[in-house]
Amino acid sequence: MAITEKCAAETAINTLFPHYSMSVREMIQDMINELTEAIGDAEKHDSGNSAAGTRVRKVMQACKGLAQDVRVKVQGDKNSR
């Protein structure tokens, strides 16, 4: 029964935190992809486009969340070994 409870808990965690089931490499690659896509908006912002700056801030906030997810995953992996 404990195995079933663990599987249900993992399913709940994976539903709430989709990055939790990804490898650390995949999580970091997601961050790299987000930042790469934001380069165009960063250039527009540097040219004076305020709306592009808003989009850059949005991407940076998402990356901040991804970075925290990586930290939690790495810490959890370390503690489980």
Secondary structure, DSSP 8 states (H G I E B T S, - for coil): -HHHHHHHHHHHHHHH-GGGGS-HHHHHHHHHHHHHHHHHHHHHHHTT-HHHHHHHHHHHHHHHHHHHHHHHHHHHHHHH-
